Amino acid sequence: MKSKPTIHFINNIAPHYMEPMIFQLLKSEEFNLYFSCGENQNLGIKTVDFNTKKYESFKNKIDVEIRNVWVKSKYLVWQKGVIYKCLSKKKPDLIILLGEFLIISNWISAILCRLRGIPVAFRGHGLYGNEGSIKRIIRVLFYKLANAQLVYERRSKGLLVKNGINPNSIHVLFNSLTYDYHKSQREKLKNLSKEEVFPFFTSTKIPTLVFTGRLTKIKRLDTLLTTVQRLQEEIELNLLIIGDGTQRKNLESIAKSILKDGTYHFYGSCYDEHIMGRLLSKSDLCVSPGNVGLTAIHSLSYGTPVCTHMNYANQMPEAEAIEDGINGCLFEENNLDDLYYKINSWLTKHPIKTDEIVINCYKIIDEYYNPYFQEKVFLNLAQKKAPIV
């Protein structure tokens, strides 16, 4: 009987949003996965706590001894301990490194792996499409050191292919959140009433727009407020903003001066997934005027469509989960008239979030944006099979 392949997955840190994927990979019956990373080092990112009971049986497969050392700048990084793992006497069937060309130790690590006959893959964004010529050339040169690429979206795969990377070496991994929990809540949330969830609105019989994330300038929430003001001149709707940040006081001041009383609410930060599920599932459209990121996956997971801009060069990879007119809508970046038009058109066509819309939102998550799909991609890669996507 053929033994299961061994994969060494090395990252800089273990961000909390990656926990479902990491746990699924560790417990996989298809391969043996060993996960290594460094500590957070005050990056302001919540990380996985590997000391909890669920990881007890995987202690020998988890290593948090990697040290991320910034070399003479805040950009170049040396990951102390990675080269040592690439020189291990017991060769794994695959080593996965972070696909970031500014991690200079990964250049050396990839070359060492290739010289020793160990297949190596880079996991990362790949090409964004907005790089200058020099940066693009350096990135492509770096990617060619690896046998394979793991990227988050189809678009990045297309850009890598255009720049000379073999398409059969590029595997689209997508991203995931707490998929099992989200799925378990679908039926439970269906029976909730808007009156229970939105007691702060004067009326819950009108559509509710929602935004969730950090309240910072890059999110362009001032444009959301002015767009809602314009929309309220024609249709009735509520606006819910979930999150906190440097722009909160300013945004609250703007909202108070231009929006109708009882039609907007600043919820503040919320890290309780039970509450987030209630708020997102009963909203009608999630709107992110700036980039959208994992907010798109969070919203779609609870059956709520997403509206964001269509300039993918300035987007996060998760924006690709939005199918225009199916599970959300896309507008021209920085075009407030188009933002207004797309939201107005969506709400005119869908004054009520139907079961069909909810199912359309679930569909893309169930197919791709979940840890079970990611496990299949890792296995395909380890077995040197053609990409699934």
N, C-alpha and C positions, 0 to 999 in steps of 0.2 A: 504493500500500500504506500502510495506516494505521501511523503511528509508534507505538512502544511508549510507554506512559505513564511519566512520571517521578515518583518518590516521594522526598520528603525525610523521613527518619525521624530524629527528634531525641529523645534520651534524656538522663537526668542522667549516668549512667555506663554502661559496658558490662559488666554482671555476667557472670561466666564461664558460668553455666548457660544464658545466652541465646546463646552462641556458635553452636550448630548452626542456630538460627533465623536469626541475623544473616548467617551464611555462605551459607545457602540463599537468602536474599533478595538478597544481593549478586550471586550467580552466576545468578540467575533469568534465563531467556530471555524471560519474559513482560513484564517491566518493567525500567526502569533505577532502581535504588535508590541513594540517597546517605545514608550514616549519619553522624550527628554526635552527640558526647557530650562529657562532661567527664572529667577524671582522677579517680581514686579518692578522693583527699584523705583518706586514712587512715580510711575508714569501716569497715575490717575485712572488706571483701568482696573476694574474688578476682575480678579483671577479665580481659577478653580481651586477649591480647597481639597487637596488630595488626602487630607487627614481624616476625612469623614468615613463612616462605616462602609459605604458602598465601594470604596476603593481598597479595603483591607486585603482582599484576595488578589489584588494586582500590584502589591507593594514592590515585588521584584521586577515589575515591568515599567515602573515610573521612576524617573530620575530628574530632580530639579536642581542639579548641581552645575548646569551650564551658567557661565558668567558672561553677561553682556557688557562689554567694555567700550565706551565711546573713545575713539582715537582722535585726539587733538581737535575735535569739532563735535557738534551735536548731530552730525549726519553719518560719518563713517563709524562702523561698529566692528569689533572683533569679538567673536563668540568663543570664549575660552572653554575648552573641553570638547569641542566638536571634532577637531582634527584627531584627537585621541580616539574618539569613537570610530572614526573612519579607518583607523589603523588597527582596530581590534583583530585579534587572531581568528576569532570565529566570525566569518564573513556572513552578513545577512543577505537575503535575496534581493533586498531593495533598501536604499536609504533615501529618505525624503527630507530635503533641506528647504529653508525659507528662500523663495525666489526673489531676493532683493539684492541687487548688485552692489549696494552700499555696505553690505555685510562682507567685508574683505576676506574673512576667514573662509567663507563659503566658496570663493574662487579656488582656494588651495584645496579645500575639502573635496570639491567636485573633481578636480584633477587627480587627486590621490585615489578616489574611488574608481575612476575610469582606469587608472594604471593598474589597480589591483583586481580589476574585473568585476567590481561591484556596481550594478546598475544604480544610477542616481536620478532622482526627479526633483525638480524645483516646484514648490507650491506658492502661488502668489497671484498678483493681478495681471502679470504679463505686460502687454503694452496697453496704454490708455488711449493712444491716438493723438495726444496733444504734446508729445515730446518734440524737442528740437532735434535737428539732425544728429548732433554729436551724442546726446543722451540716448537717442534711439539706437544708434550704432553700437554704443557700449552695452546697452541692455541686451541687444540681439546677440552680441559676441558672448556675453555672460550666459544667456540661455542655451547657447550651442554647446556649452560645457557639459550639459546634462543629457541623459538618454531620453528623458521625457519631461513634460510639463503638466502640472495640475493648475488649471486656471478657474476663475469663478464664473465665467460667462462665455457664451458663444462668440460674442463680438471680439473679445480679446483673442480667442483662438483664430478668428479670421484675420486679425491684424498680424499675428505671429506667422501665419501661413504666407501672407503677402510679403513678409520680410525673410522668407527663406527657411522657416522651420517646417519640418515634415508634419503634415496634418495627422498622420497615424501615431505621432509621438505626443500629441496634445490631448489631454483628457479634461473635460469640463466637470468640475467638482460641485459647483454651485455652493450654497451656504445653507445653514439650518439653525433653527432655534429649538425650543423645548417641544418638539413635534408631538411626542406621545401625550404630553399634558394638554396641548392645544386640541388635539383630536378628541381626547376624552371629554372635553368641555362642550363639544358641539351641540349635543342633544340637551344638555343641562341649560345652556344659555338661550336656547331657542324659546323656552317658555317664560323667560323674564320679560317684564314689561318695561317700556321706556320710562314710565312714571317712577318705577323703583330705582332705576339707574341714574336718571337725570333730574333729581328733585330741585336742582338749582335753576332750571329753566322755567320761564313763565308758561310756555307751551311745549309739550313733547309730541304734539301731533304734526309738527313740521320737521323737515330734514335737518340733520345735524352734521356739520363738518367737524372733523377732528384733526389735530396735529399732536404728535407726541415726539419729544426729543429735547435736546438742549436748546434753550432760548438764547441763541447767539446770532450775530449779524449775518453769518454765512448762510443761515437758514431762511433769510429774507422774509421774516414773519410780518414785517411792516407792510409788505406788499399783500400779504394775505388779509390783513385787517382792512386795508383800503379796498381790496376786491370784494370782501364781504359787505362793506358799506355800500358799494355800488350794486351788489346783488340784492341787498335788502330794499332797494328802491323799487324792485320789480317782483321779488318773491320773498316769502317768509322763510327764514332759516336760522338755525342756531350755530354757534361756534364754540367748540371746546378745545382748550389748549392745555395739554398735559406736559409738565416738565418745569424746569427751573433754569436759571442762568443769568448772565450779566445784563441781558436786555429785558428782563421781566418787568421791572418798574416802568421803563419807558413804554413797553408794549401795553401795559395796563392803563397807562395815561392816555395813549392814543385810542385804545378801545373805548374808554369812558367818554371821550370827546366825540367819537364818530359813530359808535354802534348803539343800537336800541337797548335800553335797559331790559334785563331778563333774557337777552338772547345770546349772551356770551359768558364764559366762565373760565377762569384760570385755576386749574385744579392743583397745580404745583407738582412736585416730584412724586412719582409713584413707582415703587419697586415690588409691589404686591401683585403677583401674576393673576391672582383670583380677581382683584379689582380691575386690573388692566383688561382682562377678558371681558368683563361686564361693559366697561366703557367703550372698548373698540367694537365689540360685537353689535352694540346697539346704535353705533354711529352709522351714517349713510355713505360718507365718502371721506377718506383720509387725504388731506392735502399737504404737500410739502413743496413750497415754491423753490427752495434750494435743492441740494442733493438729498436723496431719500434713504439710501442704505438699508440696514436691517429693519427699519420702520416698515418698509414695504412688506417684508416677509411676516412681520408681527401682525400687521393689519389684515393681510390676505389670509393668514392662518385662522383668524377669527371671522372670516367671511365678509370683510369690508373692503370694497374697491379702493384704489389709490390713484391720486392725481399728482403728477410731478412733471418736470420739464424733460424734453426729449433730446437734449444735447448730451449724448452718452460720453463724450470726451471729458465732460465736467461732472459726470454722475458717478455714483457708487455702483458696483456690479449688480446689486440686487434690483436695480431699476429695470433690468431686463425681464423680470418676472411679470411686469405689467404689460398686458396685451390691450392695446388701445381699442376702446369700445366694447371690450369683453369683460375684463376685471378691473377696469379703471380707464383713465384718459391721460393723454400727454399734450403738453402745450409747448409753444416755442419759448425757449429760455429768455428771461428778462422782458418778455412781451406781456404786459399786464392786460392789454385788450384781449389777447388770446387766452390768458389764464381765466379772465372773466367769462369769455365765450365758452370755453370748454367745461367749466363748472356749471354754467347756466344750461348748456346743452345736455349735460349728463343728468342734472336734476329735473329738467323738463321731460326728458325721455324716461327717467326712472325716479319719479316723485316718491316712490316707496321701494325699499330694497327688497327685491323679490327673492324667492328661493333659487331661481335660476342664476341670479347674480352671485349669491352666496356659494352655490355649487361651482360656478366659474372661478371664484376666488380660491376655493379649496383645491381645485383640479391641478393647478401648477405646483402647489405645495406638495400634494400627494405624489405627484410624478417625479419631481426633481429636488425640491428644497427640503430634504429630510435626511436624517442620518443613515437610513437604510439604503438610500440611493448612493450616499457617499461611501458606505461600506462596499458596495458593488464596484464602485470606481477604483477603490484601493485594491480590491482583489484582481480586477482586470489588469491593473497596472503591474501588480506583482507577478501575474501569470503571463505578462507580455502579450496580452490580447489587444485587439483593436479597440479604440475608444467607443464607449456607449453613445456618447454625443459628440 
